[in-house]
């Protein structure tokens, strides 16, 4: 995924405005939910991911969640948690979580912009790229544990070192 070609000169450009421009340039389906939040659908190799970014002025943090459906049988939840923990050990910037009630796995990441720092289009592009790449990389392992009855260690062994292709 290449970075957004456009540089923004405005010092006070809202981070969600940058995300919206990125979504338009990538032709992703998106919905500007509020001034501080945007939701997008990004097609991966395994599935379509729901990506939401939200700006918290109070925390000065741009939060990203890349989510996909997963409702494992109750007897496989502990194993899924274990493989997610092993996957998290391999992720440098974000982490996977399971929201059982919502039947979702999410990859979460927060970009701290304390002290009035401004997010660049390259940073935001990289956040989205890294989230989709992590989901593509570990999705098969999560599926093998949840539905294939595989052990977390063996399932993680099939996770690609890097996901190739474009998100």
N, C-alpha and C positions, 0 to 999 in steps of 0.2 A: 504494500500500500504506500503510495507516494504521499508526501506532505502536501497540504493545501498550497497551491502556487501563489496565493495572494498574501502579501504582508499587510498588516493593518497598522496605520499610522496613529490612530486615535489612542491617546493615553488612557482614556476611560472606557474603552470598549468592554462591554459585558461579556464574560466567558461563554454564556449561553448563545450570544449572538455569533461568536466564532464557531460554536458547534453547529448552529443552524446553517451557516455558510458552508461548512464542511459537508453536512448532510445534503445540501443542495448540489454541491459540486460532485458528490459521489452518487447522486440520484437514489439516495436511500429514502424510504418512506419515513416520514417523521411527523410528529405533532408537538408543537410548542404548547405544552400543558399550562405553563404559567410563565411569567417574566423570568423566573429563576429555575425553570425546569423544561427539559425536552426529552421526548421518547422517540426512539428510532427502531426500525426493524432492519437487521443486517443479515444477509444471506451468507451462510458458511457452507462448507462442504457437507457437514453432518446434519445441519438444520438451520433454521432462521432464529437468530438470537434477538432478544428484546434488550436494547441498550438504553439506559436512562442516565442522563447527567443532570445534576442539580447543584446550584450554587447556593452556599450558605454564607451570607455576608457576616453573620455573627461569628462563625468559626473561621471565616476567610478560607473556605475549603470548597473545591470543586469535587463532588462525589460522583463516581461512576458505578453503575451496577449493570452487568451483562448477565442476563438470566435465561434459563431454558427449563422446560417442563421436566420434572422427574418425580415420580411417585413410587418409590421402591416398596416392595412388600415389607411389612413390619419386621420380619425376621432378618432382613438384609440391611436395615438402617445402621446398625453398629458397624458392619463391614464397610458400608458406604462412607460413614464418618471417618473410618480409618484410612481408606484410600484417598479421601479428600485431604486429610492431614498429611499424608505422604506427598500428595500433589502440591500442597501448600509449601512444603519444604523445598520444592523445586521452583517455586514462583518468587521472584525477587520483589515485585512491586505490589501485588494484590493477593487476595486470598479467596478461596471458595467457601461458601456456607450453604447449608441446607435449610430451607424454610418448609418444614413438613406440612403445616396447615395450608400454605399456598401451593404446595406440590411443585416447588421450584428449587433449582440449584442456582446460586448467584455467585458471580465473581465480582468482588468489591475492591475498589481502589479510591483513594482520596488524594488529591493534589492540593497541598497546603500552600496558600498564597498570602501568608501572614505579612503584615507590615505594608500592605498596599501593593504587593507584587502583582504583576499582570501575567496572565497565562498567554502563551504564544500559540499560534495555530499549529506549530510543529509539536508542542507539548501535548495539546489536545488530540491531535491526530495520532500521536504515539500512544496515548492512553487508550484510545478506542482500538487501535491495532493490537496492542498488547493484550487487551481483554478478550477480543475475539480469537486471537492466536492461542491463548491459554485454554479457552473453552474448546476450541478445535483439537488441541493437543490431548486434553484429558477426557473429553466426552466418551470416547470408546472404552476407556478404563472404567469410568463410572457405570456405563451400561453393562459391561461384563460382570461387575460386582453386583449391581442391583438386580439384573435379570438373568445373567449367565451362571450365577453361583460361584464365580471365580474368587480366589483369595485376593485381597487387596495388593499384596506384593506381586503376584503373578500378573494381575491385570495392569498394574502400573508399568510392568515391563514392556507392555505393548505400546505405551504412550510414546509418541514420536518425540525425538529430541527437539525438533522444531517443526511447526506446521508450515507446509509450503503451499504456495498459491496466494490468492488475493481474497481479502474480505471486503 
